[in-house]
Amino acid sequence: MLSGFPASAGIDPDMQIRAYLVAIDGIPAEAVWRAAKLFLSGRVRDHNRAFAPSAATFAEIARQQQAVMEAQSRPRVEAPPEPPQPKVAAHKMRLLRQAANGSRSAKRALAEMFPDNPVIARAARDAQEAVG
């Protein structure tokens, strides 16, 4: 990797490699490979592409890649299927649509169908008061 950065030519490669090895201790080889690939392809933000990364910066990117790999390997949690909803009869849907559009007769018909529903009962009562 060091040969990919020309400005790092004056650095002792053996010492630099030892520093990298200490920094990446315990990080999986795949994560290290991915980090090296990111640096060499110039895809690490805020990195001066003329110089090799410091051992600490390289290890940080390698740990990020390790976290990405772990996240990708986790099993996906699928949402449970929605329970089937009861079908609403077409004439009831038609009445609901008419009531939403202001039909007083539709509101009264719904109130008769659903006497326990306070919203529908109040709408029907309001419609009755408007008429008479």
Disulfide bonds with the S-S distance in Angstrom:
none
